[in-house]
Structure formats: structure tokens, C-alpha cells
Amino acid sequence: MSTNQKVLFKRILDEYQKASIFCVPTDYDDACPLAMLEGLACGLPTVASQRGGIPEEGGDAVMRGLCSHGKTMAYWAVLGHLL
């Protein structure tokens, strides 16, 4: 890994560590969204769309935060509960 890549990685990690919740309201049927995995790896409670591989890849860590696609009020309810 180059020095520039290490600096970028450190900056991204710093931003994740500032967060208290991670939200992935995706429209895509991604089999394994990297952003969701990054949030989970940082130990953040994660709220995500019930799309693609998110329910399987997120497992129990995301199960309480799964929302049906396009259901804005469901996201607000889960986020409000976590805050």
C-alpha cells in the first residue's frame, strides 16, 4: 500500500469513527455493498435497505435495521430509535 493510500484509508477510518450510526439507503441490488461492510467493521449500528445481499451479508448486525426500499418513514423510525 502506498503512502497516499494509507493516508486516504486513515482519513476514511477517522470519518467512520466520528459517526454514531451508519445508513445505507440503496436503490441497487448489490450482492455485497462495501460501504455497509465498512460501517459494520467499525462497529456502527447499521440501517440499510432490504435489497440485494444486504440481509445475508449484514446478518444479525443489520437485522434490526433493515428497511423496505422506498419506505422513508421506516428509515426515520429506525434511526430515531437508535439515536
C-alpha positions in Angstrom: 0.0 0.0 0.0 1.4 3.4 -1.0 1.7 6.3 1.4 -1.2 8.1 -0.4 -3.4 5.0 0.0 -2.5 4.8 3.7 -3.4 8.5 4.2 -6.7 8.1 2.4 -7.6 5.0 4.4 -6.8 6.7 7.7 -9.0 9.7 6.7 -11.9 7.4 5.8 -11.5 5.5 9.1 -11.4 8.7 11.1 -14.8 9.8 9.5 -16.4 6.4 10.3 -15.2 6.7 13.9 -16.9 10.1 14.2 -20.3 8.6 13.4 -22.8 7.0 15.8 -24.9 5.3 13.1 -24.3 4.2 9.5 -27.2 4.3 7.0 -27.2 2.5 3.6 -30.4 3.5 1.8 -29.5 1.9 -1.5 -31.6 1.5 -4.7 -29.3 -1.2 -6.1 -29.4 -5.0 -5.6 -25.7 -5.1 -4.7 -24.6 -8.5 -3.6 -22.2 -7.2 -1.0 -22.1 -3.4 -0.5 -18.6 -2.4 0.6 -19.8 0.7 2.4 -22.1 -1.4 4.6 -19.2 -3.8 5.4 -17.0 -0.8 6.3 -19.6 0.6 8.7 -20.1 -2.8 10.3 -16.4 -3.3 10.6 -16.2 0.0 12.5 -18.8 -1.3 15.0 -21.5 1.1 13.9 -25.2 0.2 14.2 -26.3 0.0 10.6 -29.6 0.8 9.0 -29.9 -0.5 5.4 -32.3 -1.2 2.6 -33.7 -4.7 2.4 -32.1 -5.2 -1.1 -29.6 -7.4 -2.8 -27.2 -9.2 -0.5 -27.6 -6.8 2.4 -29.8 -9.1 4.6 -27.5 -12.0 4.2 -24.2 -10.2 4.3 -25.2 -7.9 7.2 -26.5 -10.8 9.3 -27.7 -10.2 12.8 -25.8 -6.9 13.0 -28.2 -5.3 10.4 -31.4 -7.3 11.0 -32.9 -4.8 13.4 -32.1 -2.0 11.0 -33.5 -3.4 7.7 -36.0 -1.2 5.9 -38.1 -1.9 2.9 -36.9 0.0 -0.2 -38.5 3.4 -0.6 -40.1 3.4 2.8 -38.8 6.7 4.1 -40.8 6.7 7.3 -39.3 3.2 8.2 -35.8 4.7 8.0 -36.8 7.6 10.2 -38.4 5.3 12.8 -35.3 3.0 13.0 -32.9 6.0 13.0 -34.9 7.7 15.7 -34.9 4.5 17.8 -31.1 4.2 17.5 -30.5 7.8 18.4 
